[in-house]
Amino acid sequence: MSASTSRGRALYIGWLGFGNLGDDIMWQIFADLARRLTPEYRVTPTLPGLDVGNLEPYDLVVLGGGSLILPGYVDTLQRALDLGKKAMVWGAGLDWHPRKVAEILLGEEERLGPKGWAETAFGGGWPADAGPRPTLASPAFEKTLQAVIARGAYAGVRGPLTRRLLIAAGADPARVEVSGDPGILARPADQSDASTGKSAAADGSDAAGQSDAAGQSAAAGVVGVNWGTAYGRVYGGNEARVEDELAAVGRELLQRGYRIRVFAVWGPDFPAAARLREKMGSPDLVSLVGPKQAALVPAGSEFVIGLKLHANVLAAAAGVPFVALGYRFKVLDFAASLGLQAFVVPTDAADIAGAVLARVDRVRRERASLTARLAEGRCLYAERLQAPFRAGLYS
C-alpha cells in the first residue's frame, strides 16, 4: 500500500457514467464485495472527468467487467505494473469477432461433451485444424496482453471463448481462468436499488435456493423482452429486420396467452424498445419499462428474450431461463460460460422468429434442468469472482 496512507487505494476501470445498467451493476457488485471482503481498500471508479493518466495514487488497478480487453484499457494495466502497482482483470471479455470465430470455438466446446462448459474453462486455445487464428487488435497488443496476464495478480475473463482467444494469442493458460460475467452475482434488485442503478452482490451461498425460489415464484404468463440498438453493429447488419422478427415473436406469444414487458437497459435503447412495443400491438398486454426499472423485469418473468448482454445476464442471476439474441461475440461468450449456447439465436439467422419460438418451447420443456444449470453456474462463478478478494491479492 502507499506509504502515505494506511488504507490502500484501488482504481476500478469500467464503462461508467453513461447510464448503462449492466456496467453500473458490475461496478456496484465489485464495490460491495470490496466493502465486505477488503475494507482496507478504498476503491475509485473511472467516472467521466477522472484523470486515468495519473496512476500514482493507486496501489491496485482493476480492469472490471465489460468488453474491455482492448488497447488503451490493457495499456493502463501495463503502465500500472511498470509503476510497481498491482493489476488484475476481473470479468472482462472480448467482443467484435465474427460469428465464424465463435462457431469454431463453440464447436470445440460441444465436441468435449455436455460438461464442456465447465471442463474447458481450463482447456486450450485456437483449434489446430481451424486455419489461421484471429489476431487480437495487433501483434503489439498481444504482447502487452501476454505481459499483463503474466505479471498481474489475477486474470479472470467473462467466458471460455475469450479465454481461448487469449491463450491462442500467447497468454499463459495457467494464468487466466473463466471467472464468469460479474453481473451473474446480482440479486434481483428491489425498487430503490433499481432506480439508482445499484444491485446487491450475492456471495453464491444461496444460489441453489435462489434458483428454486425463482422457479416457484416465476411470474407465469409474463415474458420479459429486451430490445434496443447497437447502431447496426450486429451480426447480419440489419437491426430493422431483427426488430420486425422480434415483433412477430411477441404477437405469437400474445396469441398464446402471455403478457409481455418490453424493457430497455440503456437510455438510448428506449426509443427502439418503444417502437417494438408498438409493433407488437395489444398495448393493454404489452408494457414498456425503462432502464431505471429494468433490473426488476427478469426476476418477474417466466423467461426472458434478450438482445443486450446484461439483459440475459440479469435473467441468469435471477435464475430465470433466457433466449439470447446473439448480436455479437460477447453474447455467445457469456452463454458458453453456462453451457447454454444452444439458447442463442444469431441475429443473422435465416428465420429469427422461428428459431426464437423453438427455443421458447424448449425453455418450457426443460425449465427445471435450466434453472439447475443456472444455479450451478452462479455458484461456480461466485467462488471465482470472489477468489481475488479472499486470496489477499489486494494486500
C-alpha angles and dihedrals in degrees: 000000000000114000090226095064139031091219116073124226128222129191116215113204114206141135092267137158096041100095096250107152097210096050092045093050093050090053091048091051091051091047092049093050091047092052092050102038106025107027089158088076128075110208124209120196122215098249118167111285096032113127101236089175089073108071096159096101093057133082094188132029117200126196099210135200122312136070090300104131089115139117110281095032094054090041087059090057090050091052090050092053091047088054090054094257127133119252134189143173113228114187100324121145148186127263141170098060117134118263089247089066091053091047092054092051093043090052088059091049092052093045089061093060141251093310092049092108089069102029096049091055080093097036133113135283132248113359112255094227096048099087127241113357121238115259118234104233095301142339089257091054091050090055090051090050092050091052095046093050092045094049101032127101094237140354117198118164135196101249148354093263091059091046094051093050091049090052090047088054091056105272115148106256090215091058101053129057138173104261095171127234109307090226089073087077092063117115118213101283122237120231097268095045093050092052091055097040092248127135131183115245116237119217093209095243092111098038096114093046090046089055092050091048090049091052094048097043100035109138097252111218095020121110124191111215117188120200138164141125137288089184091252095306094127134116104278092021093240113109092164091061092048090050092052091048091049090050088054089052089052093051091050092050089050089053088054091056101261128139117220135215111197108201138184124208097196132042096241088053093063099084091052091048090050090050091051091051090053092050091053092057123201095093090186089063099036118065129188122226125190129213095271091064099026094101088067095057104074095051090051095051135088087221138341132233105200140184102180118067097238095048085066094039091054090050090053090047089055093047091248119138116242140199106209126206102225100218096152143008095269093065092055090045092056095044090051090054086067097036089247100119089123087070093061120097111198115229090233093057116132094236109023096170093049092047093049093049091048089055091046088057089050091050089055092050096044102034096124094052092043094053089048090052091050091050091049091050094048091051092050096048095041087061094047097044091051094045096089090054095046095043092060095244088148096056 
